[in-house]
């Protein structure tokens, strides 16, 4: 049974999650909220936001970052190059830039930036800009409860190191295929990470994301003790 130590993880659809700590601090991972077609209407009005964790700057991940930052002035954790662009939008005081392998504490959240195999660019009013490298995050919350959000990524062997070093309680893994891992690769990632609780993400939002939870369950059926939490948008751990 998963013990979240009083923390809450809510799925907004696609790759967006909120993290709420026992003290009430709220973080969003990949803040695609108001313009996210699968985000429930009840979640589109964000009442509080202390921190944003951004894995990369593609529009289906960064979609509402500027609007939410203007409203709430949260701290923004992202790779250095993306933070430079965010700062150019008059949010110099909000950014908390970092690089892969680094760690920092932001409010109730302790975060380590990990590798991800994908791409990263910023659509700035039709002009495509360099956004640095994509990333994943291991985020530790009060009570030593931790999550690994892989971001958009292919399978890579150093996921084994992430599991050994950081021992996340929950892994959020993309399964949609085409632009990220599919179910077969995600099942192998689960083995490398050694996690027993997995939340699938980055699937079913668009027709071309064809990977399914059923395929993941089939590919991972031999992993003892595994619990796949197939959250629907709006559901919470």
Phi and psi in degrees as GROMACS dihedral restraints (atoms count N, CA, C in turn):
[ dihedral_restraints ]
;  ai    aj    ak    al  type     phi  dphi    fc
    3     4     5     6     1   -80.7    20    10
    4     5     6     7     1   125.6    20    10
    6     7     8     9     1  -108.1    20    10
    7     8     9    10     1   108.9    20    10
    9    10    11    12     1   -85.8    20    10
   10    11    12    13     1     2.4    20    10
   12    13    14    15     1    58.4    20    10
   13    14    15    16     1    32.5    20    10
   15    16    17    18     1    87.9    20    10
   16    17    18    19     1    -3.2    20    10
   18    19    20    21     1   -85.4    20    10
   19    20    21    22     1   155.4    20    10
   21    22    23    24     1  -124.8    20    10
   22    23    24    25     1   139.5    20    10
   24    25    26    27     1  -121.2    20    10
   25    26    27    28     1   117.6    20    10
   27    28    29    30     1  -116.1    20    10
   28    29    30    31     1   133.4    20    10
   30    31    32    33     1   -92.0    20    10
   31    32    33    34     1   126.6    20    10
   33    34    35    36     1   -99.5    20    10
   34    35    36    37     1    -2.8    20    10
   36    37    38    39     1   101.3    20    10
   37    38    39    40     1   154.6    20    10
   39    40    41    42     1    60.5    20    10
   40    41    42    43     1  -112.2    20    10
   42    43    44    45     1  -120.7    20    10
   43    44    45    46     1    16.5    20    10
   45    46    47    48     1   -96.5    20    10
   46    47    48    49     1   130.4    20    10
   48    49    50    51     1  -136.0    20    10
   49    50    51    52     1   150.1    20    10
   51    52    53    54     1  -106.8    20    10
   52    53    54    55     1   146.6    20    10
   54    55    56    57     1  -119.7    20    10
   55    56    57    58     1   125.9    20    10
   57    58    59    60     1  -122.6    20    10
   58    59    60    61     1   124.8    20    10
   60    61    62    63     1   -90.1    20    10
   61    62    63    64     1   166.8    20    10
   63    64    65    66     1   -59.8    20    10
   64    65    66    67     1   -23.7    20    10
   66    67    68    69     1   -84.4    20    10
   67    68    69    70     1    -5.3    20    10
   69    70    71    72     1    98.3    20    10
   70    71    72    73     1    -0.7    20    10
   72    73    74    75     1   -68.3    20    10
   73    74    75    76     1   143.2    20    10
   75    76    77    78     1  -125.8    20    10
   76    77    78    79     1   131.9    20    10
   78    79    80    81     1  -122.6    20    10
   79    80    81    82     1   150.1    20    10
   81    82    83    84     1  -116.1    20    10
   82    83    84    85     1   132.6    20    10
   84    85    86    87     1   -98.6    20    10
   85    86    87    88     1   125.2    20    10
   87    88    89    90     1    52.3    20    10
   88    89    90    91     1    79.9    20    10
   90    91    92    93     1   -78.0    20    10
   91    92    93    94     1    69.9    20    10
   93    94    95    96     1  -101.7    20    10
   94    95    96    97     1    94.7    20    10
   96    97    98    99     1  -119.6    20    10
   97    98    99   100     1   -72.8    20    10
   99   100   101   102     1   -63.7    20    10
  100   101   102   103     1   -34.4    20    10
  102   103   104   105     1   -99.7    20    10
  103   104   105   106     1     6.9    20    10
  105   106   107   108     1   -80.3    20    10
  106   107   108   109     1   118.0    20    10
  108   109   110   111     1   -67.5    20    10
  109   110   111   112     1   -18.4    20    10
  111   112   113   114     1  -105.7    20    10
  112   113   114   115     1     0.5    20    10
  114   115   116   117     1   -75.4    20    10
  115   116   117   118     1   128.2    20    10
  117   118   119   120     1   -60.7    20    10
  118   119   120   121     1   145.6    20    10
  120   121   122   123     1   -56.7    20    10
  121   122   123   124     1   -34.8    20    10
  123   124   125   126     1   -65.6    20    10
  124   125   126   127     1   -20.2    20    10
  126   127   128   129     1   -98.3    20    10
  127   128   129   130     1    -7.7    20    10
  129   130   131   132     1   -73.0    20    10
  130   131   132   133     1   -20.3    20    10
  132   133   134   135     1   -96.5    20    10
  133   134   135   136     1    99.6    20    10
  135   136   137   138     1   -83.9    20    10
  136   137   138   139     1   113.6    20    10
  138   139   140   141     1   -80.4    20    10
  139   140   141   142     1   -33.2    20    10
  141   142   143   144     1  -144.1    20    10
  142   143   144   145     1   142.0    20    10
  144   145   146   147     1  -152.9    20    10
  145   146   147   148     1   113.4    20    10
  147   148   149   150     1   -97.7    20    10
  148   149   150   151     1   -34.1    20    10
  150   151   152   153     1  -144.9    20    10
  151   152   153   154     1   144.3    20    10
  153   154   155   156     1  -119.1    20    10
  154   155   156   157     1   132.1    20    10
  156   157   158   159     1  -110.0    20    10
  157   158   159   160     1   118.7    20    10
  159   160   161   162     1  -114.4    20    10
  160   161   162   163     1   116.9    20    10
  162   163   164   165     1   -75.2    20    10
  163   164   165   166     1   -36.8    20    10
  165   166   167   168     1  -166.8    20    10
  166   167   168   169     1   173.4    20    10
  168   169   170   171     1  -102.5    20    10
  169   170   171   172     1    13.0    20    10
  171   172   173   174     1   -62.9    20    10
  172   173   174   175     1   151.7    20    10
  174   175   176   177     1   -63.1    20    10
  175   176   177   178     1   -26.1    20    10
  177   178   179   180     1   -83.2    20    10
  178   179   180   181     1    10.0    20    10
  180   181   182   183     1  -129.0    20    10
  181   182   183   184     1   -42.9    20    10
  183   184   185   186     1   -92.1    20    10
  184   185   186   187     1    -1.5    20    10
  186   187   188   189     1   -33.8    20    10
  187   188   189   190     1   -49.9    20    10
  189   190   191   192     1  -114.1    20    10
  190   191   192   193     1    19.7    20    10
  192   193   194   195     1   -60.6    20    10
  193   194   195   196     1   -47.5    20    10
  195   196   197   198     1   -65.6    20    10
  196   197   198   199     1   -41.8    20    10
  198   199   200   201     1   -65.0    20    10
  199   200   201   202     1   -42.9    20    10
  201   202   203   204     1   -69.4    20    10
  202   203   204   205     1   -35.5    20    10
  204   205   206   207     1   -68.5    20    10
  205   206   207   208     1   -38.9    20    10
  207   208   209   210     1   -62.2    20    10
  208   209   210   211     1   -36.3    20    10
  210   211   212   213     1   -77.6    20    10
  211   212   213   214     1   -43.0    20    10
  213   214   215   216     1  -112.2    20    10
  214   215   216   217     1   -17.4    20    10
  216   217   218   219     1    53.9    20    10
  217   218   219   220     1    50.5    20    10
  219   220   221   222     1   -76.2    20    10
  220   221   222   223     1   164.5    20    10
  222   223   224   225     1   -73.8    20    10
  223   224   225   226     1   142.6    20    10
  225   226   227   228     1  -120.3    20    10
  226   227   228   229     1   117.6    20    10
  228   229   230   231     1  -102.2    20    10
  229   230   231   232     1   118.7    20    10
  231   232   233   234     1  -157.4    20    10
  232   233   234   235     1   171.0    20    10
  234   235   236   237     1   -67.1    20    10
  235   236   237   238     1   153.1    20    10
  237   238   239   240     1   -51.8    20    10
  238   239   240   241     1   -48.8    20    10
  240   241   242   243     1   -63.2    20    10
  241   242   243   244     1   -39.3    20    10
  243   244   245   246     1   -67.2    20    10
  244   245   246   247     1   -38.1    20    10
  246   247   248   249     1   -62.2    20    10
  247   248   249   250     1   -34.8    20    10
  249   250   251   252     1   -59.8    20    10
  250   251   252   253     1   -41.6    20    10
  252   253   254   255     1   -67.4    20    10
  253   254   255   256     1   -42.6    20    10
  255   256   257   258     1   -60.9    20    10
  256   257   258   259     1   -40.7    20    10
  258   259   260   261     1   -62.8    20    10
  259   260   261   262     1   -30.9    20    10
  261   262   263   264     1   -69.0    20    10
  262   263   264   265     1   -12.1    20    10
  264   265   266   267     1   -96.6    20    10
  265   266   267   268     1    21.2    20    10
  267   268   269   270     1    72.9    20    10
  268   269   270   271     1    35.0    20    10
  270   271   272   273     1  -122.5    20    10
  271   272   273   274     1    44.6    20    10
  273   274   275   276     1   -62.8    20    10
  274   275   276   277     1   -35.3    20    10
  276   277   278   279     1   -79.1    20    10
  277   278   279   280     1   -15.1    20    10
  279   280   281   282     1   -87.4    20    10
  280   281   282   283     1   -26.1    20    10
  282   283   284   285     1   -76.9    20    10
  283   284   285   286     1   144.2    20    10
  285   286   287   288     1  -128.1    20    10
  286   287   288   289     1    74.9    20    10
  288   289   290   291     1   -66.8    20    10
  289   290   291   292     1   153.4    20    10
  291   292   293   294     1  -157.5    20    10
  292   293   294   295     1   173.4    20    10
  294   295   296   297     1  -126.4    20    10
  295   296   297   298     1   166.7    20    10
  297   298   299   300     1   -62.0    20    10
  298   299   300   301     1   134.9    20    10
  300   301   302   303     1    92.1    20    10
  301   302   303   304     1   -15.6    20    10
  303   304   305   306     1   -85.9    20    10
  304   305   306   307     1   160.6    20    10
  306   307   308   309     1  -134.1    20    10
  307   308   309   310     1   154.1    20    10
  309   310   311   312     1  -158.5    20    10
  310   311   312   313     1   164.2    20    10
  312   313   314   315     1  -111.7    20    10
  313   314   315   316     1   129.8    20    10
  315   316   317   318     1  -130.4    20    10
  316   317   318   319     1   104.4    20    10
  318   319   320   321     1    60.9    20    10
  319   320   321   322     1  -130.5    20    10
  321   322   323   324     1   -77.7    20    10
  322   323   324   325     1    -3.5    20    10
  324   325   326   327     1  -109.1    20    10
  325   326   327   328     1   129.4    20    10
  327   328   329   330     1  -106.2    20    10
  328   329   330   331     1   127.7    20    10
  330   331   332   333     1  -129.3    20    10
  331   332   333   334     1   140.2    20    10
  333   334   335   336     1  -120.5    20    10
  334   335   336   337     1   131.5    20    10
  336   337   338   339     1   -89.3    20    10
  337   338   339   340     1   130.0    20    10
  339   340   341   342     1  -114.5    20    10
  340   341   342   343     1   173.4    20    10
  342   343   344   345     1   -76.2    20    10
  343   344   345   346     1   157.4    20    10
  345   346   347   348     1  -150.0    20    10
  346   347   348   349     1   143.9    20    10
  348   349   350   351     1  -102.1    20    10
  349   350   351   352     1   103.3    20    10
  351   352   353   354     1  -164.1    20    10
  352   353   354   355     1  -153.0    20    10
  354   355   356   357     1  -130.5    20    10
  355   356   357   358     1   173.2    20    10
  357   358   359   360     1  -156.2    20    10
  358   359   360   361     1   119.4    20    10
  360   361   362   363     1  -147.8    20    10
  361   362   363   364     1   162.6    20    10
  363   364   365   366     1  -118.2    20    10
  364   365   366   367     1   127.7    20    10
  366   367   368   369     1   -90.8    20    10
  367   368   369   370     1   101.0    20    10
  369   370   371   372     1  -104.8    20    10
  370   371   372   373     1    89.2    20    10
  372   373   374   375     1    54.4    20    10
  373   374   375   376     1    46.3    20    10
  375   376   377   378     1    90.7    20    10
  376   377   378   379     1    -7.4    20    10
  378   379   380   381     1  -101.6    20    10
  379   380   381   382     1   126.9    20    10
  381   382   383   384     1   -90.2    20    10
  382   383   384   385     1   120.9    20    10
  384   385   386   387     1  -114.7    20    10
  385   386   387   388     1   155.4    20    10
  387   388   389   390     1   -68.9    20    10
  388   389   390   391     1   132.7    20    10
  390   391   392   393     1  -116.6    20    10
  391   392   393   394     1    12.1    20    10
  393   394   395   396     1    79.5    20    10
  394   395   396   397     1  -168.2    20    10
  396   397   398   399     1   -88.5    20    10
  397   398   399   400     1   152.0    20    10
  399   400   401   402     1   -72.0    20    10
  400   401   402   403     1   164.1    20    10
  402   403   404   405     1  -149.9    20    10
  403   404   405   406     1   170.8    20    10
  405   406   407   408     1  -121.9    20    10
  406   407   408   409     1   174.9    20    10
  408   409   410   411     1  -137.9    20    10
  409   410   411   412     1   138.8    20    10
  411   412   413   414     1  -104.2    20    10
  412   413   414   415     1   120.0    20    10
  414   415   416   417     1  -117.9    20    10
  415   416   417   418     1   122.4    20    10
  417   418   419   420     1  -104.9    20    10
  418   419   420   421     1   134.1    20    10
  420   421   422   423     1  -118.3    20    10
  421   422   423   424     1   172.7    20    10
  423   424   425   426     1   -53.7    20    10
  424   425   426   427     1   146.0    20    10
  426   427   428   429     1    83.0    20    10
  427   428   429   430     1     8.3    20    10
  429   430   431   432     1    64.4    20    10
  430   431   432   433     1    29.3    20    10
  432   433   434   435     1   -87.9    20    10
  433   434   435   436     1   130.4    20    10
  435   436   437   438     1  -135.0    20    10
  436   437   438   439     1   148.8    20    10
  438   439   440   441     1  -126.7    20    10
  439   440   441   442     1   147.8    20    10
  441   442   443   444     1  -113.9    20    10
  442   443   444   445     1   113.2    20    10
  444   445   446   447     1  -101.0    20    10
  445   446   447   448     1   112.5    20    10
  447   448   449   450     1   -75.1    20    10
  448   449   450   451     1   -12.7    20    10
  450   451   452   453     1    68.0    20    10
  451   452   453   454     1  -166.0    20    10
  453   454   455   456     1   -82.3    20    10
  454   455   456   457     1   120.8    20    10
  456   457   458   459     1  -157.4    20    10
  457   458   459   460     1   155.7    20    10
  459   460   461   462     1   -83.3    20    10
  460   461   462   463     1   169.1    20    10
  462   463   464   465     1   -67.3    20    10
  463   464   465   466     1   137.9    20    10
  465   466   467   468     1  -145.3    20    10
  466   467   468   469     1   149.3    20    10
  468   469   470   471     1   -64.4    20    10
  469   470   471   472     1   -27.0    20    10
  471   472   473   474     1   -72.4    20    10
  472   473   474   475     1    -1.4    20    10
  474   475   476   477     1   -58.9    20    10
  475   476   477   478     1   -28.8    20    10
  477   478   479   480     1   -62.5    20    10
  478   479   480   481     1   -40.3    20    10
  480   481   482   483     1   -66.6    20    10
  481   482   483   484     1   -38.1    20    10
  483   484   485   486     1   -60.1    20    10
  484   485   486   487     1   -43.9    20    10
  486   487   488   489     1   -64.0    20    10
  487   488   489   490     1   -43.2    20    10
  489   490   491   492     1   -70.8    20    10
  490   491   492   493     1   -40.3    20    10
  492   493   494   495     1   -77.1    20    10
  493   494   495   496     1   -44.9    20    10
  495   496   497   498     1  -108.3    20    10
  496   497   498   499     1   -18.8    20    10
  498   499   500   501     1    46.7    20    10
  499   500   501   502     1    58.6    20    10
  501   502   503   504     1   -64.1    20    10
  502   503   504   505     1   145.9    20    10
  504   505   506   507     1   -75.7    20    10
  505   506   507   508     1   -33.2    20    10
  507   508   509   510     1  -135.1    20    10
  508   509   510   511     1   139.3    20    10
  510   511   512   513     1  -116.3    20    10
  511   512   513   514     1   129.2    20    10
  513   514   515   516     1  -100.9    20    10
  514   515   516   517     1   112.8    20    10
  516   517   518   519     1  -123.0    20    10
  517   518   519   520     1   135.2    20    10
  519   520   521   522     1   -71.7    20    10
  520   521   522   523     1   142.1    20    10
  522   523   524   525     1  -132.3    20    10
  523   524   525   526     1     4.1    20    10
  525   526   527   528     1   -71.1    20    10
  526   527   528   529     1   -19.2    20    10
  528   529   530   531     1    72.9    20    10
  529   530   531   532     1   179.6    20    10
  531   532   533   534     1    68.8    20    10
  532   533   534   535     1   -63.3    20    10
  534   535   536   537     1  -102.0    20    10
  535   536   537   538     1   -10.0    20    10
  537   538   539   540     1  -143.4    20    10
  538   539   540   541     1  -171.7    20    10
  540   541   542   543     1   -55.0    20    10
  541   542   543   544     1   149.2    20    10
  543   544   545   546     1   -99.5    20    10
  544   545   546   547     1  -175.8    20    10
  546   547   548   549     1   -58.9    20    10
  547   548   549   550     1   -38.8    20    10
  549   550   551   552     1   -61.5    20    10
  550   551   552   553     1   -46.6    20    10
  552   553   554   555     1   -69.2    20    10
  553   554   555   556     1   -36.9    20    10
  555   556   557   558     1   -63.8    20    10
  556   557   558   559     1   -37.1    20    10
  558   559   560   561     1   -62.8    20    10
  559   560   561   562     1   -38.9    20    10
  561   562   563   564     1   -68.7    20    10
  562   563   564   565     1   -37.6    20    10
  564   565   566   567     1   -59.8    20    10
  565   566   567   568     1   -39.0    20    10
  567   568   569   570     1   -60.0    20    10
  568   569   570   571     1   -41.3    20    10
  570   571   572   573     1   -64.2    20    10
  571   572   573   574     1   -44.0    20    10
  573   574   575   576     1   -63.7    20    10
  574   575   576   577     1   -41.8    20    10
  576   577   578   579     1   -74.0    20    10
  577   578   579   580     1   -28.0    20    10
  579   580   581   582     1    71.8    20    10
  580   581   582   583     1    21.8    20    10
  582   583   584   585     1   -85.3    20    10
  583   584   585   586     1   155.5    20    10
  585   586   587   588     1  -112.3    20    10
  586   587   588   589     1    -6.9    20    10
  588   589   590   591     1  -129.3    20    10
  589   590   591   592     1   122.5    20    10
  591   592   593   594     1  -131.6    20    10
  592   593   594   595     1   136.1    20    10
  594   595   596   597     1  -113.8    20    10
  595   596   597   598     1   113.6    20    10
  597   598   599   600     1   -69.4    20    10
  598   599   600   601     1   148.0    20    10
  600   601   602   603     1  -149.5    20    10
  601   602   603   604     1   176.1    20    10
  603   604   605   606     1    54.6    20    10
  604   605   606   607     1    52.0    20    10
  606   607   608   609     1  -148.2    20    10
  607   608   609   610     1   153.2    20    10
  609   610   611   612     1    69.8    20    10
  610   611   612   613     1    -4.2    20    10
  612   613   614   615     1   -67.4    20    10
  613   614   615   616     1   -39.8    20    10
  615   616   617   618     1  -127.8    20    10
  616   617   618   619     1   154.1    20    10
  618   619   620   621     1   -57.7    20    10
  619   620   621   622     1   -30.9    20    10
  621   622   623   624     1   -77.9    20    10
  622   623   624   625     1    -7.3    20    10
  624   625   626   627     1   -91.4    20    10
  625   626   627   628     1    89.7    20    10
  627   628   629   630     1   -91.8    20    10
  628   629   630   631     1   -13.2    20    10
  630   631   632   633     1   -63.6    20    10
  631   632   633   634     1   145.1    20    10
  633   634   635   636     1  -126.9    20    10
  634   635   636   637     1   159.3    20    10
  636   637   638   639     1   -64.0    20    10
  637   638   639   640     1   -37.5    20    10
  639   640   641   642     1   -60.0    20    10
  640   641   642   643     1   -41.0    20    10
  642   643   644   645     1   -66.4    20    10
  643   644   645   646     1   -37.6    20    10
  645   646   647   648     1   -64.2    20    10
  646   647   648   649     1   -45.2    20    10
  648   649   650   651     1   -58.4    20    10
  649   650   651   652     1   -41.8    20    10
  651   652   653   654     1   -65.4    20    10
  652   653   654   655     1   -43.7    20    10
  654   655   656   657     1   -69.9    20    10
  655   656   657   658     1   -25.8    20    10
  657   658   659   660     1  -107.3    20    10
  658   659   660   661     1    12.9    20    10
  660   661   662   663     1   -65.0    20    10
  661   662   663   664     1   -21.1    20    10
  663   664   665   666     1   -89.2    20    10
  664   665   666   667     1    -0.2    20    10
  666   667   668   669     1   -84.3    20    10
  667   668   669   670     1   112.5    20    10
  669   670   671   672     1   -67.5    20    10
  670   671   672   673     1   136.0    20    10
  672   673   674   675     1    76.8    20    10
  673   674   675   676     1     5.8    20    10
  675   676   677   678     1   -75.3    20    10
  676   677   678   679     1   135.5    20    10
  678   679   680   681     1  -120.3    20    10
  679   680   681   682     1   116.4    20    10
  681   682   683   684     1   -96.3    20    10
  682   683   684   685     1   115.5    20    10
  684   685   686   687     1   -94.4    20    10
  685   686   687   688     1    94.0    20    10
  687   688   689   690     1   -83.9    20    10
  688   689   690   691     1    76.7    20    10
  690   691   692   693     1   -69.5    20    10
  691   692   693   694     1   137.8    20    10
  693   694   695   696     1   -87.3    20    10
  694   695   696   697     1   152.2    20    10
  696   697   698   699     1   -52.2    20    10
  697   698   699   700     1   126.5    20    10
  699   700   701   702     1   103.2    20    10
  700   701   702   703     1   -14.6    20    10
  702   703   704   705     1   -87.1    20    10
  703   704   705   706     1   156.7    20    10
  705   706   707   708     1  -130.1    20    10
  706   707   708   709     1   143.4    20    10
